[in-house]
Amino acid sequence: MRGFYVDERDSTWERDDARYRIYVFKGAGNTATTFDLLEATIEEALESALELSNGDEHLWSLALVENDSRGLRGLIWLSGMDYNDPPSSAREWQRRRQMQDRYLLDKNRRGMPTVLPNGLRVIRLSPEWVSGWPLWEDFSDVYRLTGDDLALTPELSQALYDWNESWLTRHTDDPIPRGWREQGEHLFLRLQAELDGAAEVRPEFLS
């Protein structure tokens, strides 16, 4: 996120006819249902998304519907994204996280298993300023995990531990060690492969 002061006089037009589109994803296959809102405020759009998802019982996202200079319709994502599109950037992983976290929080509140609609757990890959493994599972009894907790191979478990330790060799204001991010991307792929069918891995170190 970035923010900066601007001169409010730099705008030359304004509108109040926003068109919102709500996506609700249901079932293990994430079948999408879409619903457009006209003459609504952003608050009303968010309330409608919560209602259509039955209080976060289903994954949902919200977009602003716009036409470009060619007259072609498109979407500006306001909350979440198309859940069936694999994330390809740090921002898209953040939007996927936003959708998953509110869904899993609702499951936790209901006393239900905190897994995704397809039955997979969500494991976050992110370094921390303490020694150990960079593995986390929100809304679970064991928040920080070890390689043994996930039954990882000894080689991958040690590599993840060492990767987090290399993070600890720097001070908070120091630059990231050379090659550390690339190593993390490689470990992410290895971890996702070993947990295939059991969990989805989120590479939160990319944000």
Secondary structure, DSSP 8 states (H G I E B T S, - for coil): -------GGG--------EEEEEEEETTTTEEEEEEEES--HHHHHHHHHHHTTTTTSEEEEEEEEE-TTS-EEEEEEES--TTS---SHHHHHHHHHHHHHHHHHHHHTT-----TTS-EEEEE---SSSS--EE-TTSS-SEE-TTTTT--HHHHHHHHHHHHHHTTS-TTS---TTHHHHHHHHHHHHHHHTTTTEEEEEGGG-
